């Protein structure tokens, strides 16, 4: 198995990199058109999903995004 040097081996760093990518994608979409991100059944979300939502809320501040 070949490892990509751009992908961190530490799971926490991988999660952070993934969260950053999601934030960049949402921000790019919101620059073209206002964006509404609807979340259903949040009470069943795992901690990783909740962490992602908190990250997105911070990373798209100032963009035309409603979560």
C-alpha positions as CSV (number, residue, x, y, z in Angstrom):
1,X,0.0,0.0,0.0
2,X,1.4,3.4,-1.0
3,X,0.7,6.3,1.2
4,X,0.2,9.8,-0.1
5,X,2.4,12.3,1.6
6,X,-0.3,14.9,1.4
7,X,-2.6,12.8,3.6
8,X,-1.7,12.9,7.3
9,X,-1.3,9.6,9.1
10,X,-2.8,10.9,12.3
11,X,-6.6,10.4,12.3
12,X,-7.2,13.8,14.0
13,X,-5.1,15.6,11.3
14,X,-7.0,13.7,8.6
15,X,-10.3,14.7,10.1
16,X,-9.1,18.3,10.3
17,X,-8.0,18.3,6.7
18,X,-11.3,16.8,5.6
19,X,-13.3,19.4,7.6
20,X,-11.2,22.1,5.9
21,X,-12.0,20.7,2.5
22,X,-15.8,20.7,3.3
23,X,-15.6,24.3,4.5
24,X,-13.8,25.4,1.3
25,X,-16.3,23.6,-0.9
26,X,-19.3,25.2,0.9
27,X,-17.7,28.6,0.8
28,X,-17.0,28.3,-2.9
29,X,-20.6,27.2,-3.6
30,X,-22.0,30.1,-1.4
31,X,-19.9,32.6,-3.4
32,X,-21.9,31.6,-6.5
33,X,-25.4,31.3,-4.9
34,X,-26.7,31.6,-1.4
35,X,-26.6,28.2,0.3
36,X,-29.0,26.5,2.7
37,X,-27.6,23.4,4.5
38,X,-30.5,21.6,6.2
39,X,-29.8,18.9,8.8
40,X,-32.5,16.4,9.7
41,X,-32.5,14.2,12.8
42,X,-29.6,16.0,14.4
43,X,-30.4,14.3,17.7
44,X,-29.0,11.0,16.2
45,X,-25.8,12.6,14.9
46,X,-22.5,11.1,16.1
47,X,-19.8,13.3,17.6
48,X,-17.8,13.5,14.3
49,X,-20.9,14.8,12.5
50,X,-21.5,17.4,15.2
51,X,-17.8,18.4,15.2
52,X,-18.1,18.9,11.4
53,X,-21.2,21.1,11.8
54,X,-19.5,23.3,14.4
55,X,-16.4,23.5,12.1
56,X,-18.6,24.5,9.1
57,X,-20.3,27.1,11.2
58,X,-17.0,28.8,12.0
59,X,-15.4,28.3,8.6
60,X,-18.2,29.8,6.5
61,X,-18.8,32.8,8.8
62,X,-19.3,35.8,6.5
63,X,-20.3,33.6,3.6
64,X,-23.9,33.4,2.3
65,X,-24.6,30.1,4.1
66,X,-27.4,29.2,6.5
67,X,-26.9,26.0,8.4
